[in-house]
Amino acid sequence: MTEKMQVLLVEDNPADADLTREGFAMGELPVDLSVAATGAEAIDYVHKRGRHQRASTPDLILLDLNMPGVDGRAVLKEIKQNSGLRQIPVSILTSSTANKDVIQSYALGANCYVVKPLDFKSFQEIVRAIEEFWFATARLPQEEDRPD
């Protein structure tokens, strides 16, 4: 693989965003990580609106659930109800261990649900496991295969 994989991280915690960035940097696959700090920004990003008009379509979205304003559930619902976006895998990456959040996330179309570990090393291992699964194991739709 020579092309960088496009990942959109939707995360309001700068420390968690940095840990995710470092986790991908330590991996073996080339990843271009974009960060949306709010749910509203994530929606603009995937719809290529405002300052995100030239944004790349993500190959994977890592989505935190609990954010102020437009939360991750609303972002997930928006993505999975849109025919041009629903094929993008969305991995929930959150601190919530609540079963109701797991159930609701899958009901809204999440492709997986991962609880953020508390320690630095485990967090980076999770990011590398996500990278390995989605970019080396799973087959993702190619840009030309995606509906308009």
C-alpha positions as CSV (number, residue, x, y, z in Angstrom):
1,M,0.0,0.0,0.0
2,T,1.5,3.3,-1.1
3,E,-1.5,5.6,-0.7
4,K,-2.1,7.1,2.7
5,M,-5.3,6.0,4.4
6,Q,-7.6,8.9,5.3
7,V,-8.9,8.9,8.9
8,L,-11.2,11.4,10.4
9,L,-11.0,11.5,14.2
10,V,-14.0,13.2,15.9
11,E,-12.6,14.0,19.3
12,D,-13.1,17.0,21.6
13,N,-10.3,16.0,24.0
14,P,-6.9,17.3,22.7
15,A,-5.0,14.8,24.8
16,D,-6.9,11.9,23.3
17,A,-6.4,13.3,19.8
18,D,-2.7,13.5,20.5
19,L,-2.6,9.9,21.7
20,T,-4.5,8.8,18.6
21,R,-2.1,10.7,16.4
22,E,0.9,9.2,18.1
23,G,-0.6,5.7,17.9
24,F,-1.0,6.0,14.1
25,A,2.5,7.5,13.8
26,M,4.0,4.5,15.5
27,G,2.2,2.1,13.1
28,E,3.5,0.7,9.9
29,L,0.8,2.0,7.6
30,P,0.7,5.5,6.1
31,V,-2.2,7.3,7.7
32,D,-3.4,10.9,7.1
33,L,-5.3,11.8,10.3
34,S,-7.7,14.8,10.3
35,V,-9.3,15.9,13.6
36,A,-12.7,17.4,14.0
37,A,-13.1,18.8,17.5
38,T,-16.8,19.0,17.5
39,G,-19.7,17.0,16.0
40,A,-20.8,20.0,13.9
41,E,-17.3,20.2,12.4
42,A,-17.3,16.5,11.7
43,I,-20.6,16.9,9.8
44,D,-19.2,19.8,7.8
45,Y,-16.1,17.7,7.1
46,V,-17.9,14.7,5.7
47,H,-20.2,16.9,3.6
48,K,-17.2,19.0,2.5
49,R,-18.7,22.3,3.6
50,G,-17.1,25.5,4.9
51,R,-13.4,25.3,5.5
52,H,-13.6,21.6,4.7
53,Q,-14.5,22.0,1.0
54,R,-11.3,20.2,-0.1
55,A,-11.4,17.5,2.6
56,S,-10.6,14.0,1.5
57,T,-13.4,11.4,2.0
58,P,-12.4,9.4,5.0
59,D,-11.6,5.7,4.7
60,L,-12.4,5.4,8.4
61,I,-14.1,7.6,11.0
62,L,-13.1,7.2,14.7
63,L,-15.9,8.8,16.6
64,D,-16.2,9.8,20.3
65,L,-19.8,9.7,21.6
66,N,-19.8,12.3,24.4
67,M,-19.1,15.7,23.1
68,P,-20.8,19.0,23.8
69,G,-23.3,20.3,21.3
70,V,-23.7,17.9,18.4
71,D,-22.7,14.6,20.0
72,G,-21.3,11.5,18.4
73,R,-24.7,9.8,18.2
74,A,-26.0,12.6,16.0
75,V,-22.9,12.5,13.8
76,L,-23.2,8.7,13.5
77,K,-26.9,9.1,12.6
78,E,-26.1,11.7,10.0
79,I,-23.4,9.6,8.3
80,K,-25.4,6.4,8.2
81,Q,-28.5,8.0,6.9
82,N,-26.7,9.5,3.9
83,S,-26.3,7.2,0.9
84,G,-23.1,8.9,-0.1
85,L,-21.5,8.4,3.3
86,R,-23.0,5.3,4.9
87,Q,-20.4,2.9,3.5
88,I,-17.6,4.7,5.4
89,P,-16.8,2.5,8.5
90,V,-17.4,4.3,11.7
91,S,-15.6,3.0,14.8
92,I,-16.8,4.3,18.1
93,L,-13.8,5.2,20.2
94,T,-15.2,6.4,23.6
95,S,-14.7,6.3,27.3
96,S,-18.3,5.2,27.8
97,T,-18.7,1.6,29.0
98,A,-22.5,1.9,29.3
99,N,-24.3,-1.0,27.6
100,K,-27.1,1.5,26.4
101,D,-24.4,3.4,24.5
102,V,-23.1,0.2,22.9
103,I,-26.6,-0.9,21.9
104,Q,-27.5,2.5,20.6
105,S,-24.3,2.9,18.6
106,Y,-24.8,-0.4,16.8
107,A,-28.5,0.4,16.2
108,L,-27.4,3.7,14.5
109,G,-25.0,1.8,12.3
110,A,-21.6,1.8,14.0
111,N,-19.2,-0.8,12.7
112,C,-17.5,-1.4,16.0
113,Y,-17.4,-0.1,19.5
114,V,-14.1,0.4,21.4
115,V,-13.7,1.7,24.9
116,K,-10.7,4.0,25.3
117,P,-8.1,2.6,27.7
118,L,-6.9,4.8,30.5
119,D,-3.2,4.3,30.1
120,F,-0.9,5.6,27.3
121,K,0.5,2.3,26.2
122,S,-2.9,0.5,26.0
123,F,-4.3,3.5,24.1
124,Q,-1.6,3.3,21.5
125,E,-2.1,-0.5,21.2
126,I,-5.8,0.0,20.6
127,V,-5.1,2.6,17.8
128,R,-2.6,0.2,16.2
129,A,-5.1,-2.7,16.4
130,I,-7.8,-0.5,14.8
131,E,-5.3,0.5,12.1
132,E,-4.2,-3.1,11.5
133,F,-7.8,-4.4,11.3
134,W,-9.3,-1.7,9.1
135,F,-6.4,-1.1,6.7
136,A,-4.6,-4.4,6.6
137,T,-7.3,-7.0,7.3
138,A,-10.7,-5.7,6.2
139,R,-11.4,-4.7,2.6
140,L,-12.8,-1.2,2.3
141,P,-14.7,0.3,-0.7
142,Q,-12.5,2.2,-3.1
143,E,-13.3,5.8,-3.9
144,E,-14.6,4.9,-7.4
145,D,-16.9,2.2,-5.9
146,R,-18.7,4.7,-3.6
147,P,-22.1,6.0,-4.6
148,D,-22.4,9.8,-5.4
